[in-house]
């Protein structure tokens, strides 16, 4: 056997052993955890993002509602003033909602890019 062929065979064997170790590690993770560590991280990150989004939405809307709240039976003037504030603030409430929608789209895009990257890496490992 030529030396160059021997190096090629050894490299192929090393690549096969590496692929087998990676496959075993992935199977072991899935067996023990029910999913891979990468999936666990993505799941945890997506839950944290959802919680943060929910908190931001709730806090913004609660602050706006507190501005518009009035004491019951506080009089005609207070009622008219709050109604006018409500009408004026309707546009203000819309702006944070639009910003939150944009943040949500950005976060969704980042999650999709991360998933695509991980799937690409897995395909490369399977084909490699």
Order of alpha helices (4+ residues) and beta strands (2+ residues): alpha-alpha-alpha
